[in-house]
Each structure stands twice: as C-alpha cells, then as structure tokens.
C-alpha cells in the first residue's frame, strides 16, 4: 500500500499523546463539575439511587462540552468516541484512557472491570424488572396498553390483551370511575392467575390538563385557517352569539397577550391571540387541515408561549388518590413540573399507603419547564420511590414544537439512561393500526425507534390486540440490531 495513505509514525505518536492529555483533562473536569452539580442538588447522596445520580451528574458535565472535534480525532485511531457512554461515564473515560496509555507504552495500564462497565446497564435492567415485573428475553421493552372502558365489563378483552403480550395496563383516571377501575383491575388479576404471568397496573392521575369545558358553536362546526373565535371566562353555551370556548382553567386567559399561541386537540388546531376584551381574548386560526377541524368539548388546550402555572394536583386528583394509593402498582404524575410537585405527591401517597411498599412514580414529561427540571425531578423522586419517566409526546410536541420534539425525545432517552431510570415511550404509537387495522410506514418506523425505551405505550382502539402482537414483533426484531445507542452487528439475513 502507498505510504502516502498512512500518517508518519512520529505524527501519529504526537497525536496520541495530545489525545491522552486531552482525555485526562476531560476526566478531571467531568469529576469536578459532577461534584459541583451533586452539591447543587443537595448531595452527596446515599442509598440505591446514589450511583445513578452520580452518573447523571457526570453525564451532564460531559455533555456541557462540545466534544465533536475530540470524537473525530479519537475515531481516526479506531478508538471509542464516547458515543455510548450514557450509563457509565467515568468507566468509559477510564477504558479510553487505559487504551491511550497502553499505546503510549504503559503496557499494564488497568482497564475497568467488566462488571463495572456493565453496572449501569444492569441497573437499568434491574429497575425495569422491579417496576414492570420480570421481562422475557425478547422483546426487551414492555408493552403498556391503555385500557378502554369496556375492560371493566369484558374480562375476555383483558385476557386477550395479556395473551397478545400486554405487560402493563394503563388506567387513565381522567375517564370512568372507581367502580370501573376496580372491575378492570379485578379482570387483570384474574387473567394473571389464569395465564400464570404478571401485568402491572399504572393509574394515571388526570392532573391539571386544561381542556375546553364549555363550547358555544353551531353543531358540527369546523374551523379553517383565518377563522376567529373567542376564549372567555364565563359562557352560556345555550345563548346565541359568536363561536366561543371556556377553558377548564379560566385563569389562563389573563396570561394571554396578543401574539400568544393556543393549540387545541394535541395540535390539530393552532390559533393566535389577536385581541382582548373584558371577558376574554379573540383568537385567529393559523394552523388546521384544509378540510377544517372540529371544535369539541373536552379537547385539550396547550399554551406553549406562556409558562402556565397550575396546581400540580387538582381536587379530583386528591379524591382519586384514595383509590390509586390502594390499588395501583405505578402512579402516573401528569404535568409534573417542579420538585415541590414531587414532594406533594410523595406526601399524599405516604399518608395513604402507611407501611405498604412504595409505589413507582412515573414522571410524565409534558412541558418545557418539566424538561428543564428533569434531572432534579428524577433525583427528588428516585431518592424515595422507584421511578420511571414517560416521554408524553402528545402534549410535549405541542408545547415544544413538533420539530424540536424529534431531538428532545432522544435527549430524554439519553438523560434517563445516565440516571439509570426506565423510560416509557408514549403517545400515538401505531395509532393508525389501532384505529384502522393497518399500520402506516411512518408509524412502523416510530415503533422501531421506541425499542430503545424500557416500555412502549399503546392507546385504545378497535384493533388493540392486533397492535400489541404487531408491536412486540417489531420490538423483538429491532432487539437483534439495537440496544440503546449500541448497534449490534448480528448476521444480516436478507442477503445470505
């Protein structure tokens, strides 16, 4: 081979020495910055969550830096570029340093023990099994199913879902009532006994979800781009007048200045404030499908341009907690935003649980403030309860913008892996399949991407059982090729 294709030995040695110096300095900085982060969080910490918290601090310290140029230099020597270090930051740096030192002539430079390199991944797997129950070898991710109201009266539906592979059942406390929830759980427990397998129950507190509480509009009205309507604090739906809605939290109206955006029904309608009156604001639709969109009572409202502060638990949530604390395996915390919110839920669960084991808290990340506070939310929850994080992509997409969601769901996956906390990938997974019985190409790819989470959530619909089977097949196939960010080079079969 032509010598021009190789670097001179002296140049390569100089580059390696520079890399050794750079990575050594990087490790020192990550340790020091991580120590400061932990101190700022109120640490140092002890207990089962402490290793994950320490690694999270190291990961955030590492990712504060632009490492792209260093990564290119490392990969030019066939060395680790730290691109899969989430679960084991210091161990990954130490393994890289050991290789660089050996290349520099330090033949006995020690590598981290294999168990240390795997400790983070093992901790995530153990947390997944503790929270969702023992998981079969494949697929790696648990399938969570949102139960429809019929699950209270149709025991065979619950059994079919479990036979298809449902490993966790979600009960949305925004719907039905305690009697229906009790019947659903009874059907789950009966199916567990009949099938000899476990199915954990997540009960999702409704939280301060702002919705259209009242509507004044012609029947089957559709809104088109350019149409206007009002959002008001008081409304008589029976009286005549222009189209108007009343939100379930009227106090939000006072925070809406001209130009503020309001999104309806998971982003299907986008409107902008164009005027104000004594009782409310006037909105103009700027985003809707060409055939228009229906306005309906109970559809969700999002206000992405304001930092809307609402009570983390509503009076309904406090009433529901009596049942949830007694019956759920996992408690879904909707619209959690600050550490004080976590303290509030933990206090109310403790008051109702007594000496019984602590339930898993699922932090549902749905707002920009929750994203910003996510490290502290995880720490506050994990110090006292088993903890998982749900990427609630419905509200989160509207709050952040759909373009930003694509990167944010990745970043949340990485952050939770660093904290050794399981992730639930949620909202509109196989949505078309569940409704119509056939998947789209785009949602099949989305389901494949979900394989990197520890749990994948499906919503309800007529083809739910078939979708569970299909999703488990997709997840199992992807398990052959991917583990988190690690690409597995198993044999390719299509061209053998």
HUQUIPE-V998229 format. One record per pair of residues at least 24 apart in sequence whose C-alpha atoms are under 6 Angstrom apart, sorted by the first residue. I is the first residue (numbers start at 1). GAP is how many residues later the second one is. Records with the same first field share a line. If there is no record, write none. Layout:
# HUQUIPE-V998229
I: GAP + GAP
This chain:
# HUQUIPE-V998229
20: 80
30: 28 + 31 + 32
33: 28
34: 24 + 27
49: 334
52: 367 + 368
53: 366
55: 363
56: 362 + 363
86: 331 + 332
87: 33 + 330 + 331
88: 32
91: 26
124: 296
128: 294
132: 68
138: 338
139: 336 + 337
141: 313 + 314
142: 25 + 313
143: 24 + 312 + 313
144: 24 + 25 + 312 + 313
145: 24 + 25 + 312 + 313
146: 24 + 313 + 314
147: 24
148: 312
151: 33
152: 28 + 31 + 32
155: 32
159: 32
161: 304
164: 304 + 305
167: 32
168: 31 + 32 + 33
169: 32
170: 31 + 32 + 33
171: 32
172: 32
173: 31 + 32 + 33
174: 32
200: 129
201: 127 + 128
202: 126 + 127 + 128 + 129
203: 125 + 128 + 129
204: 127 + 128
205: 127 + 128
207: 106 + 127
210: 38 + 90 + 91
211: 36 + 37 + 87 + 88 + 89 + 90
212: 34 + 35 + 85 + 86 + 87
213: 33 + 34 + 35 + 84 + 85
214: 31 + 32
215: 29 + 30
216: 27 + 28
217: 26
221: 73
222: 70 + 71 + 72
223: 69 + 70
224: 68
225: 60 + 61
226: 58 + 59
227: 57 + 58
228: 55 + 56
229: 53 + 54
230: 51 + 52 + 53
231: 49 + 50
232: 47 + 48
233: 46
260: 45
262: 40 + 41
263: 38 + 39
264: 36 + 37
265: 34 + 35
266: 128
267: 131
304: 95
312: 29
325: 24
329: 30
330: 29 + 30 + 31
331: 30 + 31
332: 30
333: 29 + 30 + 31
334: 30
335: 31
337: 32 + 33
339: 38
360: 25 + 26 + 27
361: 26
362: 25 + 26 + 27
363: 26 + 27
364: 26 + 28
365: 26 + 27
366: 26 + 29 + 30
367: 29 + 32
388: 33 + 34 + 35
389: 34
390: 33 + 34
391: 34 + 35
392: 34
393: 34
394: 33
422: 32
423: 30 + 31
424: 31 + 32
425: 31
426: 31
429: 29
434: 27 + 29 + 30 + 33
435: 26 + 27
437: 26
451: 24
452: 32
